[in-house]
Amino acid sequence: MLDRFTRLHRSQGFHTDERAIEGLPIRLVIALVVGVASLSVMMNMLGGLQGLSVTELDARPSPEVVTPGDQTIDLTVVGSDGDPVSDATVVVTGGTADIDGVKTATTGRDGTASVRVDPSLRPNQEDGTLVVDIKPPAGSEFADERGNTEILVVSES
């Protein structure tokens, strides 16, 4: 003969419980909300650490305004604090002005790279731009996610 506890336990087992799924969706929603909130707090804490932050790079062309024709442009790559960055790769491509292909150079210790370009403008075009991209040094805390200073090409006439 089964004792009262065993009979009660068998009669209220999962195989006879028809309401088991009722509380599951709300529990999942609560777990998801708590999990997302916790993840947000942790990511915020990690983003505040200096060792894990990323420094945005920018290019400072010299000269910033050029005319069509063969010439050399010096590009200084700097971090957000204005300090020069060495071993970054500078990539110059045609924007609204044209150049033959893609021009690249690597910055030296002073953060400067020289690129030889021969920009041209289309007929009846008074000005155009050359686009500058930066590839940060490998394994560094630098990134180039925002647009850089463009080089303006103006017609001589």
GROMACS elastic network, one bead per residue, 0.5 to 0.9 nm:
[ bonds ]
;  ai    aj funct       b0    kb
    2     5     6  0.81488   500
    2     6     6  0.62266   500
    2     7     6  0.64247   500
    3     6     6  0.55792   500
    3     7     6  0.65021   500
    3     8     6  0.88129   500
    4     7     6  0.52550   500
    4     8     6  0.61557   500
    4     9     6  0.85993   500
    5     8     6  0.51310   500
    5     9     6  0.60300   500
    5    10     6  0.85862   500
    6     9     6  0.50647   500
    6    10     6  0.61208   500
    6    11     6  0.85525   500
    7    10     6  0.52209   500
    7    11     6  0.61493   500
    7    12     6  0.86985   500
    8    11     6  0.51745   500
    8    12     6  0.62549   500
    8    13     6  0.87095   500
    9    12     6  0.52754   500
    9    13     6  0.61448   500
   10    13     6  0.53014   500
   10    14     6  0.89082   500
   10    16     6  0.88925   500
   11    15     6  0.89949   500
   11    16     6  0.71730   500
   12    15     6  0.81518   500
   12    16     6  0.64195   500
   12    17     6  0.66677   500
   13    16     6  0.57275   500
   13    17     6  0.63839   500
   14    18     6  0.80152   500
   14    20     6  0.76443   500
   15    18     6  0.79823   500
   17    20     6  0.60795   500
   18    21     6  0.77359   500
   18    22     6  0.88515   500
   19    22     6  0.54990   500
   19    23     6  0.81042   500
   20    23     6  0.69626   500
   20    24     6  0.75915   500
   21    24     6  0.53157   500
   21    25     6  0.76445   500
   22    25     6  0.71456   500
   22    26     6  0.83322   500
   23    26     6  0.58301   500
   23    27     6  0.62863   500
   23    28     6  0.88550   500
   24    27     6  0.51278   500
   24    28     6  0.61951   500
   24    29     6  0.87351   500
   25    28     6  0.51315   500
   25    29     6  0.62832   500
   25    30     6  0.86990   500
   26    29     6  0.50432   500
   26    30     6  0.61629   500
   26    31     6  0.85592   500
   27    30     6  0.51247   500
   27    31     6  0.61060   500
   27    32     6  0.85389   500
   28    31     6  0.50516   500
   28    32     6  0.60527   500
   28    33     6  0.86087   500
   29    32     6  0.50671   500
   29    33     6  0.61736   500
   29    34     6  0.85920   500
   30    33     6  0.51930   500
   30    34     6  0.61323   500
   30    35     6  0.84416   500
   31    34     6  0.52053   500
   31    35     6  0.59456   500
   31    36     6  0.85673   500
   32    35     6  0.50309   500
   32    36     6  0.60926   500
   32    37     6  0.85212   500
   33    36     6  0.52499   500
   33    37     6  0.61338   500
   33    38     6  0.85632   500
   34    37     6  0.51666   500
   34    38     6  0.61070   500
   34    39     6  0.85909   500
   35    38     6  0.51227   500
   35    39     6  0.61089   500
   35    40     6  0.85580   500
   36    39     6  0.50599   500
   36    40     6  0.60883   500
   36    41     6  0.86697   500
   37    40     6  0.50878   500
   37    41     6  0.63248   500
   37    42     6  0.87368   500
   38    41     6  0.51850   500
   38    42     6  0.62483   500
   38    43     6  0.86531   500
   39    42     6  0.50953   500
   39    43     6  0.60774   500
   39    44     6  0.84881   500
   40    43     6  0.52055   500
   40    44     6  0.61114   500
   40    45     6  0.86455   500
   41    44     6  0.51178   500
   41    45     6  0.62834   500
   41    46     6  0.87517   500
   42    45     6  0.50882   500
   42    46     6  0.62385   500
   42    47     6  0.86058   500
   43    46     6  0.50273   500
   43    47     6  0.60180   500
   43    48     6  0.86442   500
   44    47     6  0.51054   500
   44    48     6  0.64174   500
   45    48     6  0.53312   500
   45    49     6  0.69786   500
   46    49     6  0.54855   500
   46    50     6  0.88147   500
   46    52     6  0.71156   500
   46    53     6  0.85776   500
   47    50     6  0.78476   500
   47    52     6  0.67552   500
   47    53     6  0.63650   500
   48    51     6  0.88951   500
   48    52     6  0.79890   500
   48    53     6  0.74111   500
   49    52     6  0.56988   500
   49    53     6  0.65290   500
   50    53     6  0.52401   500
   50    54     6  0.85027   500
   51    54     6  0.86085   500
   51   141     6  0.85217   500
   52   141     6  0.77459   500
   53   141     6  0.70321   500
   53   142     6  0.88218   500
   54   140     6  0.87625   500
   54   141     6  0.50885   500
   54   142     6  0.54561   500
   54   143     6  0.63520   500
   55    79     6  0.63055   500
   55    80     6  0.61994   500
   55    81     6  0.87249   500
   55   141     6  0.61612   500
   55   143     6  0.60590   500
   55   144     6  0.83827   500
   56    78     6  0.86392   500
   56    79     6  0.59690   500
   56    80     6  0.57489   500
   56   141     6  0.88607   500
   56   142     6  0.59010   500
   56   143     6  0.51111   500
   56   144     6  0.55846   500
   56   145     6  0.70480   500
   56   146     6  0.76767   500
   57    77     6  0.67300   500
   57    78     6  0.57257   500
   57    80     6  0.63314   500
   57    85     6  0.83906   500
   57   134     6  0.74418   500
   57   136     6  0.78227   500
   57   142     6  0.65565   500
   57   143     6  0.60823   500
   57   144     6  0.52835   500
   57   145     6  0.81392   500
   57   146     6  0.83151   500
   57   148     6  0.81931   500
   58    76     6  0.83001   500
   58    77     6  0.57559   500
   58    78     6  0.54989   500
   58    79     6  0.64273   500
   58    80     6  0.75383   500
   58    82     6  0.88803   500
   58   133     6  0.87065   500
   58   134     6  0.76915   500
   58   144     6  0.73189   500
   58   146     6  0.83444   500
   58   147     6  0.80558   500
   58   148     6  0.55133   500
   58   149     6  0.72575   500
   59    75     6  0.61152   500
   59    76     6  0.55996   500
   59    78     6  0.63825   500
   59    79     6  0.89661   500
   59    90     6  0.83636   500
   59   132     6  0.73141   500
   59   133     6  0.80349   500
   59   134     6  0.75630   500
   59   148     6  0.58896   500
   59   149     6  0.60978   500
   59   150     6  0.85854   500
   60    63     6  0.88140   500
   60    64     6  0.79333   500
   60    74     6  0.82447   500
   60    75     6  0.54901   500
   60    76     6  0.50482   500
   60    77     6  0.63850   500
   60    78     6  0.76355   500
   60   148     6  0.82752   500
   60   149     6  0.65984   500
   60   150     6  0.88673   500
   61    64     6  0.52765   500
   61    65     6  0.88074   500
   61    73     6  0.67075   500
   61    74     6  0.57791   500
   61    76     6  0.63964   500
   61    77     6  0.87703   500
   61   132     6  0.88842   500
   61   149     6  0.73866   500
   61   150     6  0.79164   500
   61   151     6  0.69119   500
   62    65     6  0.80450   500
   62    73     6  0.58855   500
   62    74     6  0.51827   500
   62    75     6  0.62051   500
   62    76     6  0.80814   500
   62   151     6  0.87503   500
   63    66     6  0.66617   500
   63    73     6  0.63975   500
   63    74     6  0.72725   500
   63    75     6  0.86849   500
   63   151     6  0.79360   500
   64    73     6  0.84543   500
   64   149     6  0.83618   500
   64   150     6  0.75278   500
   64   151     6  0.51063   500
   64   152     6  0.61775   500
   64   153     6  0.85863   500
   65   151     6  0.59826   500
   65   153     6  0.58426   500
   65   154     6  0.71467   500
   66    69     6  0.86770   500
   66    71     6  0.85086   500
   66    73     6  0.88319   500
   66   119     6  0.86469   500
   66   151     6  0.74270   500
   66   152     6  0.62454   500
   66   154     6  0.63384   500
   66   155     6  0.86773   500
   67    70     6  0.89592   500
   67    71     6  0.89029   500
   67   119     6  0.76217   500
   67   120     6  0.82441   500
   67   127     6  0.89110   500
   67   152     6  0.83340   500
   67   153     6  0.52890   500
   67   154     6  0.51789   500
   67   155     6  0.58231   500
   67   156     6  0.63366   500
   68    71     6  0.86285   500
   68   118     6  0.66683   500
   68   121     6  0.69284   500
   68   153     6  0.65480   500
   68   154     6  0.70948   500
   68   155     6  0.65743   500
   68   156     6  0.76965   500
   69   117     6  0.78248   500
   69   119     6  0.57508   500
   69   120     6  0.66961   500
   70   116     6  0.72331   500
   70   117     6  0.57744   500
   70   119     6  0.70591   500
   71   115     6  0.84325   500
   71   116     6  0.57154   500
   71   117     6  0.56444   500
   71   118     6  0.62876   500
   71   119     6  0.85601   500
   72   114     6  0.64538   500
   72   115     6  0.55605   500
   72   117     6  0.61757   500
   72   118     6  0.86269   500
   73   113     6  0.83477   500
   73   114     6  0.56462   500
   73   115     6  0.53234   500
   73   116     6  0.63403   500
   73   117     6  0.74202   500
   74   112     6  0.64999   500
   74   113     6  0.57050   500
   74   115     6  0.63995   500
   74   116     6  0.88365   500
   75    90     6  0.77208   500
   75   107     6  0.82655   500
   75   111     6  0.81668   500
   75   112     6  0.54548   500
   75   113     6  0.52870   500
   75   114     6  0.62140   500
   75   115     6  0.76465   500
   76    84     6  0.69067   500
   76    85     6  0.80966   500
   76   107     6  0.75459   500
   76   110     6  0.79717   500
   76   111     6  0.53338   500
   76   113     6  0.64051   500
   76   114     6  0.87775   500
   77    82     6  0.88071   500
   77    83     6  0.83913   500
   77    84     6  0.57070   500
   77    85     6  0.56101   500
   77    86     6  0.77212   500
   77    88     6  0.74102   500
   77    90     6  0.80983   500
   77   107     6  0.73599   500
   77   110     6  0.89340   500
   77   111     6  0.53547   500
   77   112     6  0.63377   500
   77   113     6  0.81125   500
   77   134     6  0.79297   500
   78    81     6  0.75714   500
   78    82     6  0.52267   500
   78    83     6  0.52840   500
   78    85     6  0.54259   500
   78    86     6  0.88804   500
   78   111     6  0.69719   500
   79    82     6  0.52768   500
   79    83     6  0.56225   500
   79    84     6  0.65212   500
   79    85     6  0.66228   500
   79   142     6  0.76887   500
   80    83     6  0.75881   500
   81    84     6  0.89647   500
   83   111     6  0.83618   500
   84   109     6  0.79910   500
   84   110     6  0.60775   500
   84   112     6  0.77150   500
   85    88     6  0.66627   500
   85   107     6  0.73654   500
   85   108     6  0.81660   500
   85   109     6  0.74101   500
   85   110     6  0.72508   500
   85   112     6  0.81767   500
   85   136     6  0.86424   500
   85   137     6  0.85534   500
   86    89     6  0.88889   500
   86   106     6  0.79202   500
   86   107     6  0.51540   500
   86   108     6  0.51551   500
   86   110     6  0.65117   500
   86   112     6  0.76420   500
   86   137     6  0.76767   500
   87   106     6  0.57925   500
   87   107     6  0.50858   500
   87   108     6  0.61193   500
   87   109     6  0.75119   500
   87   111     6  0.75627   500
   87   136     6  0.76035   500
   87   137     6  0.54790   500
   87   138     6  0.85741   500
   88   105     6  0.84332   500
   88   106     6  0.55799   500
   88   107     6  0.54129   500
   88   108     6  0.82494   500
   88   111     6  0.77953   500
   88   113     6  0.88415   500
   88   134     6  0.67294   500
   88   135     6  0.58004   500
   88   138     6  0.84113   500
   89   104     6  0.67689   500
   89   105     6  0.57139   500
   89   107     6  0.64039   500
   89   113     6  0.83069   500
   89   133     6  0.83786   500
   89   134     6  0.57073   500
   89   136     6  0.65469   500
   89   137     6  0.73379   500
   90   103     6  0.81472   500
   90   104     6  0.54548   500
   90   105     6  0.53458   500
   90   106     6  0.60787   500
   90   107     6  0.73900   500
   90   113     6  0.72238   500
   90   115     6  0.84678   500
   90   132     6  0.69832   500
   90   133     6  0.59787   500
   90   135     6  0.64334   500
   90   136     6  0.87539   500
   91   102     6  0.68976   500
   91   103     6  0.57894   500
   91   105     6  0.69196   500
   91   106     6  0.89863   500
   91   115     6  0.88218   500
   91   131     6  0.81335   500
   91   132     6  0.57397   500
   91   133     6  0.50351   500
   91   134     6  0.60703   500
   91   135     6  0.76785   500
   92    99     6  0.89495   500
   92   102     6  0.59803   500
   92   103     6  0.51259   500
   92   104     6  0.63131   500
   92   105     6  0.88989   500
   92   115     6  0.79585   500
   92   117     6  0.85834   500
   92   130     6  0.66476   500
   92   131     6  0.56547   500
   92   133     6  0.64512   500
   92   134     6  0.88269   500
   93    98     6  0.79928   500
   93    99     6  0.68922   500
   93   100     6  0.85175   500
   93   101     6  0.70114   500
   93   102     6  0.51234   500
   93   103     6  0.66144   500
   93   104     6  0.89538   500
   93   130     6  0.58615   500
   93   131     6  0.52721   500
   93   132     6  0.66637   500
   93   133     6  0.82460   500
   94    97     6  0.54889   500
   94    99     6  0.54152   500
   94   100     6  0.81043   500
   94   101     6  0.79428   500
   94   102     6  0.77664   500
   94   119     6  0.79731   500
   94   128     6  0.88928   500
   94   129     6  0.69864   500
   94   131     6  0.59824   500
   94   132     6  0.89020   500
   95    98     6  0.67584   500
   95    99     6  0.87811   500
   95   128     6  0.70884   500
   95   129     6  0.51743   500
   95   131     6  0.54224   500
   95   150     6  0.87600   500
   96   121     6  0.80624   500
   96   127     6  0.80553   500
   96   129     6  0.51326   500
   96   130     6  0.69395   500
   96   131     6  0.87217   500
   97   119     6  0.64891   500
   97   120     6  0.59863   500
   97   121     6  0.53152   500
   97   122     6  0.75245   500
   97   125     6  0.89156   500
   97   127     6  0.73827   500
   97   129     6  0.51252   500
   97   130     6  0.60750   500
   97   152     6  0.85309   500
   97   153     6  0.68575   500
   98   101     6  0.87524   500
   98   118     6  0.83503   500
   98   119     6  0.55080   500
   98   120     6  0.52125   500
   98   121     6  0.62844   500
   98   122     6  0.79580   500
   98   128     6  0.82221   500
   98   129     6  0.83079   500
   98   130     6  0.76067   500
   99   102     6  0.75637   500
   99   103     6  0.86628   500
   99   117     6  0.68301   500
   99   118     6  0.58848   500
   99   120     6  0.64114   500
   99   130     6  0.81660   500
  100   103     6  0.83278   500
  100   117     6  0.81191   500
  100   118     6  0.73655   500
  100   119     6  0.78939   500
  103   115     6  0.66340   500
  103   116     6  0.74382   500
  103   117     6  0.72505   500
  104   113     6  0.88458   500
  104   114     6  0.87941   500
  104   115     6  0.66960   500
  104   116     6  0.89901   500
  105   113     6  0.57686   500
  105   114     6  0.65533   500
  105   115     6  0.62127   500
  106   111     6  0.86865   500
  106   112     6  0.79695   500
  106   113     6  0.56835   500
  106   114     6  0.82548   500
  107   110     6  0.73546   500
  107   114     6  0.80914   500
  108   111     6  0.52405   500
  108   112     6  0.57548   500
  108   113     6  0.65702   500
  109   112     6  0.75673   500
  110   113     6  0.87971   500
  119   130     6  0.80877   500
  119   153     6  0.73244   500
  120   128     6  0.86722   500
  120   153     6  0.80091   500
  120   155     6  0.87930   500
  121   124     6  0.81908   500
  121   125     6  0.59541   500
  121   126     6  0.74424   500
  121   127     6  0.69874   500
  121   128     6  0.68183   500
  121   153     6  0.78780   500
  121   154     6  0.81826   500
  121   155     6  0.74232   500
  122   125     6  0.53797   500
  122   126     6  0.84868   500
  123   126     6  0.85509   500
  125   128     6  0.75808   500
  125   154     6  0.87582   500
  125   155     6  0.77102   500
  126   153     6  0.85047   500
  126   154     6  0.59736   500
  126   155     6  0.52740   500
  126   156     6  0.85627   500
  126   157     6  0.82876   500
  127   152     6  0.71139   500
  127   153     6  0.54318   500
  127   155     6  0.59906   500
  128   151     6  0.84347   500
  128   152     6  0.59588   500
  128   153     6  0.50825   500
  128   154     6  0.65467   500
  128   155     6  0.88030   500
  129   150     6  0.62161   500
  129   151     6  0.54473   500
  129   153     6  0.55908   500
  129   154     6  0.85811   500
  130   150     6  0.57616   500
  130   151     6  0.50204   500
  130   152     6  0.65684   500
  130   153     6  0.73706   500
  131   147     6  0.88616   500
  131   148     6  0.77582   500
  131   149     6  0.78324   500
  131   150     6  0.52141   500
  131   151     6  0.67379   500
  132   147     6  0.82146   500
  132   148     6  0.61135   500
  132   149     6  0.69193   500
  132   150     6  0.59884   500
  132   151     6  0.76502   500
  133   144     6  0.75729   500
  133   147     6  0.77656   500
  133   148     6  0.66978   500
  134   143     6  0.83910   500
  134   144     6  0.61365   500
  134   148     6  0.82845   500
  135   138     6  0.85228   500
  135   143     6  0.77097   500
  135   144     6  0.69526   500
  136   139     6  0.85055   500
  136   140     6  0.70723   500
  136   141     6  0.84408   500
  136   142     6  0.58093   500
  136   143     6  0.60193   500
  136   144     6  0.70441   500
  137   140     6  0.57144   500
  137   141     6  0.86141   500
  137   142     6  0.74534   500
  138   141     6  0.88780   500
  138   142     6  0.89367   500
  139   142     6  0.85731   500
  140   143     6  0.83616   500
  143   146     6  0.88387   500
  144   147     6  0.77508   500
  144   148     6  0.82868   500
  145   148     6  0.89711   500
  147   150     6  0.84374   500
  154   157     6  0.87058   500
